[in-house]
Amino acid sequence: MKTVLFFLFTSLTLISCTQKTKIDIVDVTGGKISGLHSGDLHIYKGIPFAAPPIGALRWKEPQELKSWEGIKECIDFSASPIQRQPEPFACWSEEFISPPDPLSEDCLYLNVWTEAKSSEEKRPVFVWIYGGGFNSGSAACAIYDGESYAKKGVVFVSINYRVGPFGFMAHPELSKEQNGASGNYGLLDQVAALKWVKENIGKFGGDPGNVTIGGQSAGSMSVHALMASPLAKGLFHKAVAMSGGFGPSRIPGSLKDAENLGMELQKLLGANNLADLRTLKAEDIQKMSGGIKGGRMGVITDGYLLPENAFENRINQVPVLTGWTKDDGGFLSDGALTLNQYITETKEQLGNKAEEFLSVFTAKNDEEAMLMRTKAKTLSFAGIPAHLLGSNNSKSVYVYEVNHVPTDKPDFPHYGAFHTSDVPFALANLETWDRPWADHDRKVEAILSSYYLNFIKSGNPNGENLPQWYPYSSDTQSIQVINEETSNTTNRYKAEFSVLN
């Protein structure tokens, strides 16, 4: 009998040691979770990666999760972060907007899509960071769905982070409480999510040694900040930055100025101190933050997440894929503009440098004046950060410009290749965007998403049946122009970058 039991025990032990771990139920930081699956696709939504930042944890660095009993069902997106009530506007239809409900401070959750059959596959990982001006956004936006990438061999992760006053308020009392630094809580949320990925993504079949971070607009600025932050060292290995970053025309604010904004908000709310602020309703804080006159809360040089000269010293040198859309700057332009207004405003803003600017961004009539304004704002907002990365990064940088204009939606205004329009193409998610897509749209989707997937997997966007894409350098300024007929160009904006930089 003892012999039989010994044999049975030994057999079970050998089976348990050689059998690959299934990922239907996953044991992650905090406890076990379950998700949804369809065929080979497994989806886990609303996985907590930090303690809810509520009550005494409001305006604090993300804290460790408390463990839970049993199996947590992760089948629905969590609440989006507190923000102004989301609704479509301008070029951004509902597919680009956070779900209107629920909104909550309890928002630190992430989502995983994977087709890995075991925890041993080590698939490349892509972590998506949404945009929204650091005042809005959600991982639950339709165009950020991860199914398509998962079906192409990538473990796709999307994360939430705090925005607005909850994500970026600094305050003298907070700085005193937190060793001399405050603000940037939304970026600290991103760091916490990346730590979770490093510790847990292997259980979903992902490779913690092959993680690419990516984001658009404020998400792209977040990518730039993470590349510059010592707190993110070793948490990612490649980066995708779409339409936005930091450069001469957009630099992080100072801690002192940010603290002044925090004091202004405190006064607007009629609070006496930080303790009072932490007892107020989140909705009241969000509403009153819109009345701040001294500026906008956002990324700052806090001395902790972002030390002085962090962007110049960029501690996390990794391969980068970065670029913009042709009409990216349209959302930064205010209304109609005449040629005379364009010339007058340029001279007022640039003084003795106006003549050189106008010789490069030349306009001869009102229509050209508006086009030049959009071009200048596009290249200043998104082109210069990409140019600086490509000229100074020790690893390869691949720069693109999306010239493709999405097929218009009936009875919807024409916005050209607008800010964010490239995201559904890059993420292979045209199916999530309600437009009457044509073959040329599908072709661009296939080209752009293939470049992205190749880069995420290997650090190089090139692949079979794709036009060759060369790395950027200060000498060649190589830019891949993405359209139905994609091509590589050199020194496309050499004069423009010289003036803007």
N, C-alpha and C positions, 0 to 999 in steps of 0.2 A: 504493500500500500504506500509506504514511504517513497519507494522507487517511482511509482506511478505519479504521485504528487510532485516529486522533484522534476520529473520529465515534463509534466504539465506546466509547472512554474517556469521552467527553463524555456519551453516553447513559447509561452506567452511573452516572456521577457524579450526573446529574440524578435518576435513579431512587433512588439511595441517599439523596439529600437530601430527597426528597418522600415516600418510603415510611415509614409509621409503624412504630415499633419494636415488635416482638412481645415478649411477656413470658413465653414458655415457659421460656427460659433468661435469667436476669437477672444482670447484672454489678453486684454490690454491694460494699460495703466488705469487702475481704479476698479477693475473687475471684468467680468465676461459680458460680451455683447453679441447680438444676433442682428442680421440684416435681411435684405431681400435678395432673391436670385432668380434669374431668368436664363435658362440654359447654362452656359458657362459664365455668365456675367453675375458678379456679386456686388451689391450696393449696400453701403452702410452710411446712413445719414444721421446727423445729430450726435456725433460722438464727442463727449466732453473732453477737452484737453487741459482745462484749468478750473479751479473753483469759481463759482459765479462771483463776478466783481460787484457785489451789492453790499449795502450797509456799510460796515466798517472797512470793507475791501474796495469801496468806490475810490477811484484815483490811487490805486496801488498797483505795483507790479503783479502780474498774474501769480496766483498762489497755488500750492499743490492741491490736487483733487482729493476729496474724501472717498474712500472705497465704498462700493455698494454691494448689497447681497443679491444673490441670484443672477439672472441674465437680463441685462438692459436691452430692450428692444429699440434698435436704431434704424427706423424705417421712414422717418419723416425729417425734413429740414427743421432745424431749431429756429427759434425766433431770430429775426435780424436785429442788428444793434439799434438802439434808440436813435432816431433821426427825425427830421421833418417828414410829415406824412408823404410817403412815396407816391408819385403819379407821373405818367408820361408827360414829356414836354419837348418842344422843338423837334429835333431829329430823332430823339430817343423814344421809340414806341415801347409798349409794355414789356417786350422781351428783354429790354435792357435795364429794367427798373426793378428794385427790390419789391418783393411781395408786400402789399400794404398792411398785412397783418399775419402773424403777431410781430410786434416790436418790443424789445425788452433789454434791460441792462444785462440780464442773464443770457449772454449771446456767445460765449466762448466755446464754440463747437466746430467740428470739421466733418468732412464727408469723404468717403473713399469709394472709388469704382475700380474693380479689378476682375480680370478673367483668369488669374493664376489659379491653378488647381491645387497647389500646395504652398507651404511657407518656404520652400527651398528653391523656388524658381529664380529669385533675384531679378525681377523685371525693373527697368528704369522707372523712376518716380518723377512725377511732375506736380509741383505744388502751386496752385493758382491763388493769386492775391487780387481782389477786386479793386476797381477804381471808384470814384465818387467824390473827388476833391477833399478827402479825409473828413467829409461831413455827411456822407451817405454811402450806401452800397450794401451788398449782401452776397454771400456765396450761393444763395438760392435763386439768383437770376437765371432765367431760362437759357440764355446763351452760354452759360458757364457749365452746362451739363457735361459730365465726364465719360459718358457711355462710349462715344465714338473713339476717344483715345484709348480707353480700356480694351476695346475690341481690336486695337492695332498694337497691343503689346505693352502698353504703358499703365502703371498704376497711377491713377489720377486722384489728386487730393485737392479739395477746395476748403478754404478756411474763413472763418469770421474773425473780425477784430473790431475793437471799439472805435467809434468815430465821433466827430464833433467835440463838445465840451467834455464828454466822458472819456474820450480817447486822447485828447490833446490839451486839456487845461493844465497850466502850471500855476503855482501859487506859492507865496513866500512860506506859508506854514507847511505846505507839502514838501518844499525843498528842505526845510529844517527837519522835518520828520524822516526824510528819505536821503540822508547823507549828502545834502547839498544839491540834489537834482530833482526835478519834477517835470511832468509833461511826457510826451512821446509814449503814452500807455498803449496806444494802438500798435505801435511798432514793437513794443515789448510783448504784446499778445502774439505778434507774428513770430517772434523769437521762441516763445513758449510752444507755439504750434510746431515749429521746426524741430524743437527738442523732442516733442511727442513723436514726430515722424521718425526721427533717428532711433528712438527707443522701441517703436512699435510697428513700423511699416513692413519689416521683414515678415511679420505674422500674416500679412496680406499678400505675400509673394513678391514684395518690393525689395529693392536693393538699397539699404541705407547708405551705401557707398557710392550711389549714382543718383543723386537728387538734384533736380533742376527747379529753381524758383522762377516764377513768371508772373507778370502783372501788367495792367494797362492803366494809363493816366496816373491817378494816385497810387495804383498798384505798381506801376513802373517806377514812380518816385520811391516807393517802399523798397523795391528791388535795389535801387541805387543806394538807399540808406543802409540796407542790410549788407551790401558789398562794402560799405564804409565802417560798419560797426564791429568792434572787437567782440561784442556779445554773440555775434552770429558766426564766429570763426569755427570752421569745420562742420557746419550744419547743412551746407549745400556745396555743389561742385560745378554747377553751370547756372547761367542766368539769362532770362528773357525779359527785355524791357521794351514795352510797347507804348510809344507816344507819351514821353514825359521823363523828366529827370531834374538834376540840379546843375546849374551853370551860372554864368555871369548875370543873367537876367532873373534867375530864380535861386536864391540861396536860403538856407534855413534861418529862421529868426533867432534872436538871442534869448537866453533864459530870463534875463531881466525884463525884456519887453513882454515876454509871455506871462511872467508873473504879474505884470501890470494889467494884462487882459483878465487874468484870473481875479484880481482885486476889483476890476470894473464889473465883472459878472457878479461877484459877491455883493457889491453895492446895489446893482439892479435887482437882485433877489431879496434885498433887505436883510441879509444874514450878517451876523456879528463876527463869525469866525468859521474856520474849517469844520469844526464840529457841527455847527448849524447847517452848513452846506451838505454835509453827509446825511442829514435827516430829511432834507427836502425831497419832494416827489420828483422823479426823473423827468416827467412830462413838463413840470414847471421850469426846471433847469434848461431843458432843451428849448422851450419856447422863449425864455428870456435871453438865451445866448444869441438870438437873432438881433437883439438890440445893442450889441456891443459896437461901439463907434471906433475903438482904437485899432482895429485890425481883425484878422481872421485867425482862429486857432489852427495850428498845423505843426509840421515837423520843425523842431528847434535843435540848436546845438546845446544840449543839456549837460555835457560834461560826463555823461555816464554811457548811455547808448551811443551817442555821437560826441566824441571828444572834439576839441578845437582842431581845425584843419583835417577833419576826418575824410572829406571827399578828395582833398589833394593827396592824402597819404593812402587811401583806399586799401585797407588791410586784407580784404578778401579778393585776391586777383584770380578770377576764374574765366573760362571762355564765355563769351556773351553774344547773343543774337538780339539785335535792337533796331528800331526804326520807327516809322511814322506813316500816316496816310497823307496824300497830297493836299487835302483840304482840312487837315487837323486843326489849323488855327482859326477855322471859321467860328468855333464856339467862343473864341476870345475877342471876336470883332463885334463892335456895337453899331448895328444899323447901316444905313446908306452912307456913302462917302463921296464927295466930289473931288476932282483933281486939285482944286485950290485948297480944300480942307486938308487933303493928304499932304501937300507941300507945306502948308502953314503949321500943321501939327508936328510934322517931322522936324522942322526948324526949331519949334518951341521946345521939343523934347531933347534934341541932339545938339543944338547949338552949332559950334564950328565943325561938328562931324556930320552935319546934315547933308552937305554937298556930296561927300563920298558915299553916304547911304543912298541918296537919290540917284547917283550915277550907276548903282548896281540894281537897286529896286526901282527901275525906271517906269514911269507911267506917262502916257500922252493924252489920256482922256479919263472920264469918270469910271468907266468900266475897268480899265487897267489899274486905276488907283485902288479899287476894291480888291482886285486880284493880287496886287503887290502887297497890300496890307495883310491879307490872309497868308500869303507866301512868307512874309517876314515874321509873322507871329508863329506860323508853323515851324519854321526853321529855328527860331529863337527858343520856342517852348520845347520842341522835341529833337530838332536837328542838331543843335549845338551840344546837348548832353551826349548824344550818340557820337558826334564828332570827337568830343573830348575823350570819351571812353576808347574809341578806336585809335586815337593818337597816343594814348598814354597807358593802356592796359598791357600787362606783360603776357597775357594769353590772347588767343585769337578773338577778334571781334568781327561779326558779320552784320553789315548794315543794309537795311532795305528801305524802299519807299513804295507804298501801295498806291498805284495810280488807278487801279480798277474801281469803277463806279458801280455800286450795286444796282441791279435792275429796279426801277422805281416801283413803288407800291401805288396802285390806283387811288386817286383822290387823296394823295399824300404829297406834301411839298417835296421838291427836289433839293437835296443837300449835298450832292456830289459824293466824294470819298471822305465822308465826315468822320469826326473823332469817334472812335470805337467801332466803326463799320468793318474794320478788318478782323475783329475778334471772332465772329462766327466763322469766317473763312479759315482763320488760323487754327481754330479748335475743331474744324470739320463739323460745324454745327448749324449749317444753313437750314436744316430741317426744323430747328427750333425758332426760326425767324420767319414770320408770315409775309412772304413776298412771292410773286410769280417768277421763280427762278428760271433762267435760261441756261442753255448749254455753256455759254461763255462764263457764267457765274460758277457753274460746277467745275469748269476747267481750272479757274483761279483757286477755288477751294481745294482742289486736289493738289495743285502746285504748292500753295502756301502751307497747307497742313503737312504735306510730305517734307518740306524743308524743316518745319518745326519738329516733327517726329524724329527725323534723322538727327537733328541737333540734340534733342532730349536724350536720345539713345547713345550718341557717340561724341557729342561736342562738335560735330561737323554737319552742316545742313545738306551737303552734297550727296547725291545718290543716283541710282539708275534712272535714265530717261528724264533727268532734270537739267535745265541749263546750269552751267558751271557758275558757282558763286565763290568769289575770291575774298579773303579777309581784308579788312580795312586797314589802311595805314595813313599817316600824315602825308606821305608822298603821293600815293595813288588815289586816296579817298574813294575807294571802290564801293559803289552802291548798287544793290540788286533792285531793279525796277520791276515790281510785280504787277503783271497785267496778263491778259490772254496770251500775249507774246512777251514773255519775261526775258529780260536781258540784263547784262552787267554793264555798268558805266564807270568811268573814272573822272575824277575832278568835276563832277556834275555841279557842285555848289561851292567850288573853291573860292570864288570871289565873294559870295554871300557869307560863307563862314568866316572869311577874313574880316569882313566888315562887322559882323555880329559878335565876333569873339574879341 
